[in-house]
Amino acid sequence: MLENHGNGDILDSVDKMLSLIKIMTWKGIRPIIYFLEKSFEKGIRLTKKNEEI
């Protein structure tokens, strides 16, 4: 969702993402955003069952 909001801007820094998040809304509501500093392993995918949730 955030990548669509930036009109193709490259999200290459935390500051850039936070500036876009501040003005982002969905159906007139601002989303609740959590900043995680955790790195995720490559190649991990959701199962079909989890994608449907």
N, C-alpha and C positions, 0 to 999 in steps of 0.2 A: 504494500500500500504506500509506504513512504517513497519508494522508487518512482511511483507514478506521480506523486505530488510535486516532485522537484523538476518536472518538465525535462527530464533527461540529464539533469546535473549529476556530476560524478560525486558520489558520497564517499569522499576520501579522508574525512576527518570527523572527529566527534563534534567539534564546534559547528561544522556545516550541517550535520544531522540534527543537532539540537536547534539550530536556527530554523530549519524546515519544520521540525516538530512543533515549535511554538505557534506556528500559524496554520497548522494542519487541523482540519475538521472532517468528520464523516457524518453526514445527515444532520449537520448543525451542532454536533457534539464533539468536544475535544477528547481524544483517546487518552487513556492512562498508559504512560510509557515507563518501563523499567530499564535501567541501564545495567547491563551485565558485563563484567570484565572477563568472563570465562571464555576460553578458547574451545572450539568444538572440533572434534576429529573429522577429517575428510572422509567421505564415502558413507557416512551414516545417513540412512534414509528412513522415512516413516513407512510403516506398513500401510497397506490399503485400508485396513480397519481404522487406523489412527488418522488417516487423511480425511475420512468421512465425518469425523467429530466436529 
